C-alpha cells in the first residue's frame, strides 16, 4: 500500500490505524477500549519498577463474541468475561497467530480474544493448532479472517478489536465496494469543526 500511495511505511501504518479506528468507533460499545481519541488502552504495562514487564494476566484484556446473523456477522464485547477466565475454562481453544477462537458453550457463537505471549505460555497454549480448514468450511468469514491475518506476524491484544471490526465490515460488505462505507466511517470519526 505504501508504494502505491507514495507513502512511507509509517505513514501508511498510521493511515490504516485511523481507518480501523473510524470503523471501530462507530460501535459505541467499543469506545471503552480507547485511551483518548486515537489510542487504544494498554493491558500489560511495558515496565514495572524493577524494569520487568507488568503483565495483566488477562484480567483487563477484552473477550469478544462473534455471531453469524443471516448472511452477515456481528462482533460484540463480552463485558462479563475476562481473557483470564476464558483462558482457564475447559473449552476447546484454537489458536492462530495472535487470536484464540473457542465455540461458546450452548450456542453457535464463538468467543474470540488475544493475549500476550506471557499468558499463552502460562496457559500452555503457545502451539498453533491445525484448525483453519475446519472453521473455513463453516463460514467464509474465517477464510477471509485467516487470509488477512496472514499479512501480519502478530496482532497485539490492544489492537485486536480494531482488526475484528475491520473483518466484520469486510465480511458484511463483501462483494460491495468498501470505499463509500470507509469514507462514511472516516467522516463520522473526524471531529466536526464549526466556523
N, C-alpha and C positions, 0 to 999 in steps of 0.2 A: 504494500500500500504506500509506504513512504516514497519509493522510487516513482510510482505512478503519479503521485501528487507533488513530487519535488520537495518533500519534507525530510527532515532528519528523522531518525528512529524515535528520538524523544518527543518530537513534535507530533508524530503520528500516534505514538502511545498515549499522549495527553488528549489528543482529539478523540481517540476511541474511548478513553475513560469518560470524557464528557458525554459522548453519545450514550454509553452504557448507564451513566448516572441519570441522564434525562429519561431513559426508558424505565429505570427502576423507580425513580421518584414519582412517577405517575400513579403508583400504588402507595397510598398514604401509610399503609401498614409497614412499609419498608423504611420510612423516614427515621424510625428509631435506630436504625443501623448506621446512621450518619453522625459524624462528629464535625459539625459545621456544614457549609454549603457544598463543598466539593471533596470532602474527605470521609472515608469510612472509619468507624470506630475500630480500635485495635483490641484484640482479646488477650494476646500474650504481649507482655512488655519486653522490649529488646534486652534491657539490662536491669538487674536489681542492684542493691547496694554493694554486693560483692563482685559485680561485673558479670555475673551469670544471668542468662535469660530467666525471666519470671514467667512460668507457664500457667495459663488459666485452668489447665486440665479439663477443658471443655465446659467449664461452669458458665461461661459467658457467650460462647460461640452458638449461633442460632441453628435450629433444625428447621428444615423446610418440608412441606408436603407437596408432592406432585399428584395431581388428579386429572385424569383424562375425562373431558366432558364433550360428548358428541365427537366431532372431528377435531376438537381443539384440546389444549392443555392449560392447566392453571397451576401456578406456583404460589403457595401461601407460606407464611411463617407460622410455625407451631410454637406458640408463646409459652405453653405449659411444659415444654420439654427442653432439656439442655443436651448438648452433644455428649457430655459425660454420661448422662442417664441412658441415652440410646446406645452408646458405645458398649456399655456393660449389660444391656438387655440380652436375653437369649434369643436374638433374632439372627437370621442368616444375613450377614452383611457382605456385600460385594464391593470391591474397591477398584477404582480406575483412576490413575493419575492422582488427583487430589480429592476425588469425590467418592463418598460412600453412598451406596444405594441399598435400601432394605425394604422388602414388602412390609407394609403396615399390617399388623395383625387384624383380622376380621374385616378387611376392606380390600378394595382393588387399588388403593393408593400406595404411593411409595414415600418413604422418608429419605431425605437427602441431607447430607451435611459434609462439611470439610473440616479437617482439623490438622494441627501441625504434626510434623514427623515425630515429635517427642511423645505425644499422646498415642499416635498409631503404634509406636514401639511398645508403650506401656500396655496397650490392649492386645499386643501381639497380632496386629492387623497390618503389618508392613508389606505383605506379599500381595501382588495383584492376582486376583482370581480370574480365571478364564470364563467370564460370564457375558461378554459383549454380545455374542451371537444369540444367546438365549433371550436377552432383552430386545435386541434388534428385531427378532422375529415377532415380538409382541406389539411393537409400535415403531413407526418411522421416526418418532421423536428421539428415541435412543440412538438410532443410526446417525441422525443429524448431530446430536449432542456429542457423541464419541468422535465424529469426524471433525467437529470444531475444536474439541479438546485436544485432539492430536496435534494441533498447531502450537500447543503450549507445553512447556516442561512440567509446570505445576501451576495451580491456581491457589492463592492464599485464602485462608478462611475468611479474611476480611473482604476480599474481592468476590467471593463465591456467589453472593446474592446478585451482583452485577451481571455475571455470566448466566446465571439461571434465568433472570428476567429477559436477557437477550435471547436465550434459547426459546423461552416461551413465546416471545414476539415473533421470532423467525418461524417457529412451527405454526403458530396461529395465522400467520400471513404468508404461508408458503404458496408459491405459485402466483403471488401478487407482488408487484414491485414495492419494496420496502421503503423507498426513498420518501414518499409522501408521509408515511407513518412516522419515520425517523425525524423528518422535518417538523411534524406536529409535536413530537416529544421534545425536540430541542427548543421550539418556540415556547412551550409551556414551562421549560426549565429555566431559561434565561430570564432574569428579573426584568420586569417591565419598568421602564423609566418614564416619568411624566415631564413634560417641558412646560 
